[in-house]
Amino acid sequence: MTQLDYRTAGESHGRALLALVEGLPAGMNIDVDFINAELKRRQGGYGRGARMKIEHDEVNILSGVCRGVTIGSPITLQIDNKDFRIDDAPPVPNPRPGHADLAGSLKWLTTDSRTILERASARETAARVAAGALVRSLLQLFCVDVVGYVVRIGGVEAKHNENLTLSELRQLRDNNEAYCPDDKAATDMIAAIKQAKIDKDTLGGIVEVQVHGHPPGLGSCMRWQDKLDGRLLQAVGSIQAFKGVEIGLGFGCASRPGSKVHDEIDYDVNQRDSPNLGYVRRSNRAGGLEGGMTNGQPIILRGVMKPISTLLRGLDSVNLETKAPQRSDYERSDIAAVAAASVVAENVVAFELARAFLEKFAGDTIEEVRYAYDSFLDAARKLGTRPD
């Protein structure tokens, strides 16, 4: 069968955004309401600009589904742009520092950064969210849950509570516009964004994604291209304005000895029927991934988003046509989009998990996938001698 994959198309002020998803098995119910809810969350979050007041993102499924059920063919998702004006938008000869403007203008030999920024814009992430939300119908069938949220904006960092369930994290996250499970930190984050707007500046931050309920063995150590940790790092690192990604303890591993990094293993007979097959850890510094594969523990991943490169005050730049100094223009934008970025990160992680899931439990129909999944867990539980 076709490997699960997706591509996106469309520009920031073009007619629409598209996502073409290939490789989903037939017979799977699609939750359109969930896709639209994720698109709405992506549009929200404190610090978003006027563009989000124009757009009302909803998905239109053009192919691959019959009566709400996948049929095995490619699925096309369309999100219309209400702010469709690409042909009338003014040229941009003065590139914004920190954006794709200059690098892209030199790459494609143009003095008008408009043709670059239209595709490089984070508006493209609406299509990625739609694709990720689509495949979560598959993950939910196998009780795999994914939650993303904000842990830092500017100088404000949330307190970390490792004992919260994903349901509790989700509920706390949805209580505020910062999408942060720490209400006190959320209030301070919003205040920091307000001040940044007064200062005509922008703020970045850190988002975290957790995945629970998945089995061990997703990904592979046999080829570097198949290592799931590398694929997750690439998926999150490719989100617009992201500059760093870590899994588990991440960069903290550099300053600790091995005894304070590696997660010691126990066997709990009471958990042998769970997806972790009874193998538990005393810590989860690896973030659920070892050797490029899931080890049965929760996946924990964080990504760093830099401040948005479009500032109300502008920044020093150069006119590409005259080479004379010129300030960058303000292209309608956000003060902070970290909350929205947490939604994007959550859904690109979900897609990568679904891709790895179908690589291991392949099937043309959802029934075949279920059989392969159950057979693997049954075989894994029979390994070795069971304790009394």
C-alpha positions as CSV (number, residue, x, y, z in Angstrom):
1,M,0.0,0.0,0.0
2,T,1.0,3.7,-0.4
3,Q,3.1,5.1,2.5
4,L,1.2,7.7,4.5
5,D,2.4,11.1,3.3
6,Y,1.1,14.6,2.6
7,R,2.0,17.7,0.6
8,T,0.6,21.2,0.8
9,A,0.0,23.9,-1.8
10,G,-1.2,27.5,-1.7
11,E,0.0,31.0,-0.9
12,S,-0.8,33.3,2.0
13,H,-3.1,35.5,-0.1
14,G,-3.9,33.0,-2.8
15,R,-7.3,31.5,-3.6
16,A,-6.9,28.6,-1.1
17,L,-4.6,26.3,0.8
18,L,-4.6,22.6,-0.1
19,A,-3.3,19.4,1.6
20,L,-3.0,16.2,-0.4
21,V,-2.9,13.2,2.0
22,E,-2.0,9.8,0.6
23,G,-1.9,6.4,2.3
24,L,-4.8,6.3,4.7
25,P,-6.5,2.9,4.8
26,A,-10.0,2.5,3.6
27,G,-12.9,2.1,6.0
28,M,-12.0,4.9,8.4
29,N,-14.5,7.4,9.6
30,I,-13.4,11.1,9.2
31,D,-14.2,13.6,11.9
32,V,-14.6,16.8,10.0
33,D,-15.8,18.7,13.1
34,F,-12.5,17.8,14.8
35,I,-10.5,19.1,11.8
36,N,-12.4,22.4,11.9
37,A,-12.0,22.7,15.7
38,E,-8.2,22.3,15.3
39,L,-8.2,24.9,12.5
40,K,-10.1,27.3,14.8
41,R,-7.6,26.7,17.6
42,R,-4.8,27.6,15.2
43,Q,-6.4,30.9,14.5
44,G,-6.7,31.7,18.2
45,G,-4.3,32.5,21.0
46,Y,-3.5,35.9,22.4
47,G,-1.3,38.1,20.2
48,R,-2.7,37.2,16.8
49,G,-3.1,39.9,14.2
50,A,-6.0,41.3,12.2
51,R,-5.7,38.6,9.5
52,M,-7.3,36.1,11.9
53,K,-10.4,38.3,12.1
54,I,-10.8,38.0,8.4
55,E,-10.3,34.3,8.0
56,H,-12.8,31.7,9.2
57,D,-10.9,28.5,8.4
58,E,-13.0,25.4,7.6
59,V,-12.0,22.3,5.6
60,N,-13.6,21.2,2.4
61,I,-12.8,17.6,1.5
62,L,-12.6,17.3,-2.3
63,S,-11.6,13.6,-2.7
64,G,-10.8,10.3,-1.1
65,V,-13.9,10.1,1.1
66,C,-17.4,8.6,0.5
67,R,-20.2,9.2,3.0
68,G,-17.7,10.3,5.6
69,V,-15.5,7.2,5.2
70,T,-12.1,6.9,3.6
71,I,-11.9,4.8,0.4
72,G,-8.2,4.4,0.1
73,S,-7.6,7.0,-2.6
74,P,-5.7,10.3,-2.0
75,I,-7.6,12.8,0.1
76,T,-7.6,16.4,-0.9
77,L,-8.3,19.1,1.8
78,Q,-9.1,22.7,0.8
79,I,-9.2,25.7,3.1
80,D,-10.4,28.9,1.3
81,N,-8.6,32.2,1.8
82,K,-11.1,35.1,2.3
83,D,-8.2,37.5,2.0
84,F,-7.6,36.5,-1.6
85,R,-5.6,39.3,-3.2
86,I,-2.2,37.9,-4.3
87,D,-2.4,39.6,-7.7
88,D,-3.2,43.0,-6.2
89,A,-0.8,42.9,-3.2
90,P,2.0,45.5,-3.4
91,P,5.6,44.5,-4.2
92,V,8.0,44.1,-1.3
93,P,11.5,45.3,-2.4
94,N,12.8,45.8,1.2
95,P,13.2,42.3,2.8
96,R,12.4,41.8,6.5
97,P,15.4,40.6,8.6
98,G,14.6,37.2,10.0
99,H,12.1,36.3,7.2
100,A,12.6,34.2,4.0
101,D,12.4,37.5,2.0
102,L,16.1,38.1,1.2
103,A,17.3,34.5,0.9
104,G,14.3,33.6,-1.3
105,S,14.7,36.7,-3.5
106,L,18.4,35.9,-4.1
107,K,17.5,32.2,-4.7
108,W,14.8,33.0,-7.3
109,L,16.5,36.1,-8.8
110,T,13.9,38.7,-8.0
111,T,13.8,42.1,-6.4
112,D,10.2,41.6,-5.2
113,S,10.0,39.5,-2.0
114,R,6.2,39.3,-2.4
115,T,6.6,36.2,-4.5
116,I,8.7,34.6,-1.7
117,L,6.7,35.6,1.4
118,E,3.4,34.4,-0.1
119,R,4.6,30.8,0.2
120,A,7.0,31.1,3.1
121,S,4.2,32.6,5.2
122,A,3.0,30.7,8.3
123,R,-0.5,30.8,6.7
124,E,0.7,27.5,5.1
125,T,0.5,25.8,8.5
126,A,-3.3,25.8,8.2
127,A,-2.9,23.0,5.6
128,R,-0.5,21.1,7.9
129,V,-3.0,21.3,10.8
130,A,-5.8,20.0,8.6
131,A,-3.6,17.0,7.5
132,G,-2.6,16.2,11.1
133,A,-6.1,16.5,12.4
134,L,-7.3,14.3,9.6
135,V,-5.0,11.4,10.5
136,R,-5.9,11.7,14.2
137,S,-9.1,9.8,13.4
138,L,-6.7,6.9,12.9
139,L,-4.7,7.4,16.1
140,Q,-7.9,7.8,18.1
141,L,-9.0,4.3,17.0
142,F,-6.0,2.9,18.7
143,C,-6.2,5.2,21.8
144,V,-3.2,7.3,20.9
145,D,-3.6,10.8,22.3
146,V,-1.5,13.9,21.4
147,V,-1.6,17.2,23.2
148,G,0.4,20.4,22.5
149,Y,0.6,23.5,24.7
150,V,2.7,26.6,25.5
151,V,5.4,26.4,28.2
152,R,7.1,29.8,27.6
153,I,6.5,33.1,25.9
154,G,9.3,35.7,26.1
155,G,10.6,35.8,29.7
156,V,7.6,34.0,31.2
157,E,7.9,30.3,31.8
158,A,5.2,27.9,33.0
159,K,5.6,25.7,36.0
160,H,5.9,22.0,35.0
161,N,3.7,19.4,36.6
162,E,4.7,16.0,35.4
163,N,1.7,14.3,37.2
164,L,-1.0,15.8,35.0
165,T,-2.8,13.5,32.6
166,L,-3.2,14.6,29.0
167,S,-6.9,15.2,29.7
168,E,-6.0,17.5,32.6
169,L,-3.3,19.3,30.5
170,R,-5.8,19.8,27.7
171,Q,-8.5,21.2,30.1
172,L,-6.0,23.6,31.7
173,R,-4.6,24.6,28.3
174,D,-8.1,25.5,27.0
175,N,-8.8,27.7,30.0
176,N,-6.8,30.7,28.6
177,E,-5.8,32.5,25.5
178,A,-2.1,31.7,26.0
179,Y,-2.8,27.9,25.5
180,C,-0.8,27.3,28.7
181,P,-1.7,24.8,31.4
182,D,-0.4,27.1,34.1
183,D,-3.0,29.9,34.6
184,K,-0.6,32.2,36.5
185,A,2.0,31.9,33.8
186,A,-0.7,32.4,31.2
187,T,-1.8,35.7,32.7
188,D,1.9,36.9,32.8
189,M,2.4,35.8,29.2
190,I,-0.6,37.8,28.0
191,A,0.8,40.8,29.9
192,A,4.1,40.4,28.2
193,I,2.5,40.3,24.8
194,K,0.6,43.5,25.6
195,Q,3.8,45.2,26.5
196,A,5.5,44.0,23.3
197,K,2.7,45.5,21.3
198,I,3.2,48.8,23.1
199,D,6.9,48.5,22.3
200,K,6.1,47.7,18.7
201,D,8.0,44.5,19.1
202,T,7.3,40.7,18.9
203,L,7.8,37.7,21.2
204,G,8.7,34.1,20.7
205,G,8.5,31.1,23.0
206,I,8.6,27.4,23.6
207,V,5.8,24.8,22.9
208,E,5.7,21.2,24.2
209,V,3.9,18.2,22.7
210,Q,3.2,14.9,24.5
211,V,2.0,11.7,23.0
212,H,0.5,8.8,25.1
213,G,-0.9,5.4,24.4
214,H,1.3,4.4,21.4
215,P,3.1,1.0,21.3
216,P,6.8,0.5,21.4
217,G,8.6,-0.2,18.1
218,L,7.4,2.7,16.0
219,G,10.2,3.9,13.8
220,S,13.4,2.0,13.2
221,C,17.2,1.8,13.9
222,M,18.0,0.1,10.6
223,R,18.2,3.2,8.3
224,W,18.8,6.7,9.5
225,Q,15.9,7.9,7.3
226,D,13.5,5.8,9.4
227,K,14.5,7.0,12.8
228,L,11.4,8.4,14.4
229,D,13.2,10.9,16.6
230,G,14.9,12.4,13.5
231,R,11.6,12.6,11.7
232,L,9.9,14.3,14.6
233,L,12.7,16.8,14.9
234,Q,12.4,17.6,11.2
235,A,8.6,17.8,11.3
236,V,8.6,20.3,14.2
237,G,11.8,22.1,13.1
238,S,10.2,22.8,9.7
239,I,7.4,24.9,11.2
240,Q,7.8,28.5,10.2
241,A,9.9,30.5,12.7
242,F,11.0,27.4,14.7
243,K,14.8,27.5,15.5
244,G,15.3,24.5,17.8
245,V,13.7,21.2,18.9
246,E,14.5,18.8,21.7
247,I,13.2,15.4,22.8
248,G,13.0,14.5,26.5
249,L,15.9,16.0,28.4
250,G,17.3,17.2,25.1
251,F,20.2,19.6,25.5
252,G,20.2,19.0,29.2
253,C,21.9,15.6,28.5
254,A,25.1,17.5,27.8
255,S,25.7,18.6,31.4
256,R,24.8,15.3,33.1
257,P,26.6,12.0,33.6
258,G,25.0,8.9,32.1
259,S,23.6,7.8,35.4
260,K,21.4,10.9,35.4
261,V,20.4,10.7,31.8
262,H,19.3,7.1,31.0
263,D,16.0,5.7,32.2
264,E,16.3,2.5,34.2
265,I,13.9,-0.3,33.3
266,D,11.5,-2.3,35.4
267,Y,8.8,-4.8,34.6
268,D,5.3,-4.3,36.0
269,V,3.1,-7.4,35.5
270,N,0.0,-5.3,36.2
271,Q,0.8,-3.3,33.0
272,R,1.5,-6.1,30.6
273,D,-1.8,-5.6,28.8
274,S,-1.1,-1.9,28.3
275,P,0.6,-0.6,25.1
276,N,3.9,-0.5,27.0
277,L,3.7,-4.3,27.5
278,G,4.6,-4.0,31.2
279,Y,8.0,-2.4,30.6
280,V,8.1,0.8,32.7
281,R,10.8,3.4,33.5
282,R,11.8,5.1,36.7
283,S,12.1,8.3,34.6
284,N,11.5,9.5,31.1
285,R,14.5,11.6,30.2
286,A,14.7,10.0,26.8
287,G,11.3,11.5,26.0
288,G,9.9,8.1,24.9
289,L,12.4,7.5,22.1
290,E,15.5,5.3,22.0
291,G,17.5,4.3,19.0
292,G,15.1,6.0,16.7
293,M,12.1,4.0,18.0
294,T,9.3,4.5,20.5
295,N,10.1,2.6,23.8
296,G,6.5,2.6,25.1
297,Q,6.9,5.6,27.4
298,P,5.2,9.0,26.6
299,I,6.8,11.0,23.9
300,I,7.8,14.5,25.1
301,L,9.1,17.0,22.6
302,R,9.7,20.8,22.8
303,G,10.2,23.4,20.0
304,V,11.5,26.9,20.1
305,M,9.8,29.6,18.1
306,K,11.7,32.8,17.5
307,P,9.9,36.2,17.6
308,I,8.0,37.0,14.5
309,S,10.1,38.9,12.0
310,T,7.4,41.5,11.0
311,L,7.7,44.3,13.6
312,L,5.4,47.4,13.9
313,R,8.5,49.5,14.2
314,G,10.3,47.9,11.3
315,L,14.0,47.0,11.1
316,D,16.9,48.3,9.1
317,S,17.1,46.7,5.7
318,V,18.1,47.4,2.1
319,N,16.0,48.1,-1.0
320,L,16.8,45.3,-3.4
321,E,16.3,47.5,-6.5
322,T,18.4,50.5,-5.4
323,K,20.7,48.8,-2.8
324,A,20.0,51.9,-0.6
325,P,19.2,51.6,3.1
326,Q,15.5,51.3,3.8
327,R,13.4,50.1,6.8
328,S,11.4,47.0,6.4
329,D,7.6,47.5,6.0
330,Y,4.9,46.3,8.3
331,E,3.1,43.4,6.6
332,R,0.0,42.7,8.7
333,S,1.1,40.2,11.3
334,D,1.0,39.0,14.8
335,I,2.8,40.2,18.0
336,A,3.1,36.6,19.2
337,A,1.9,33.4,17.6
338,V,3.4,30.8,20.0
339,A,-0.1,29.6,21.0
340,A,-1.0,29.0,17.4
341,A,2.3,27.3,16.9
342,S,1.5,24.8,19.6
343,V,-1.5,23.7,17.6
344,V,0.7,23.3,14.5
345,A,3.3,21.3,16.4
346,E,0.7,19.1,18.0
347,N,-0.7,18.1,14.6
348,V,2.6,17.7,12.7
349,V,3.7,15.3,15.5
350,A,0.4,13.5,15.2
351,F,0.9,13.0,11.4
352,E,4.5,11.7,11.9
353,L,3.2,9.2,14.6
354,A,0.4,8.1,12.2
355,R,2.9,7.6,9.4
356,A,5.2,5.4,11.6
357,F,2.1,3.6,12.9
358,L,1.0,2.6,9.4
359,E,4.6,1.6,8.4
360,K,4.6,-1.0,11.2
361,F,0.9,-2.0,11.0
362,A,0.3,-1.6,7.3
363,G,-3.0,-2.5,5.6
364,D,-5.2,-1.4,2.8
365,T,-8.2,-1.4,5.2
366,I,-8.6,-0.3,8.8
367,E,-9.6,-3.9,9.6
368,E,-6.2,-5.1,8.4
369,V,-4.4,-2.4,10.4
370,R,-6.3,-3.5,13.5
371,Y,-5.4,-7.2,12.9
372,A,-1.7,-6.3,12.5
373,Y,-1.7,-4.1,15.6
374,D,-3.4,-6.8,17.8
375,S,-1.1,-9.5,16.4
376,F,2.0,-7.5,17.3
377,L,1.0,-6.8,20.8
378,D,0.0,-10.5,21.3
379,A,3.4,-11.7,20.0
380,A,5.3,-9.1,22.1
381,R,3.5,-10.2,25.3
382,K,4.6,-13.8,24.7
383,L,8.3,-13.0,24.6
384,G,10.2,-14.5,27.5
385,T,8.7,-16.2,30.6
386,R,5.9,-14.4,32.3
387,P,6.3,-13.8,36.0
388,D,3.7,-15.3,38.3
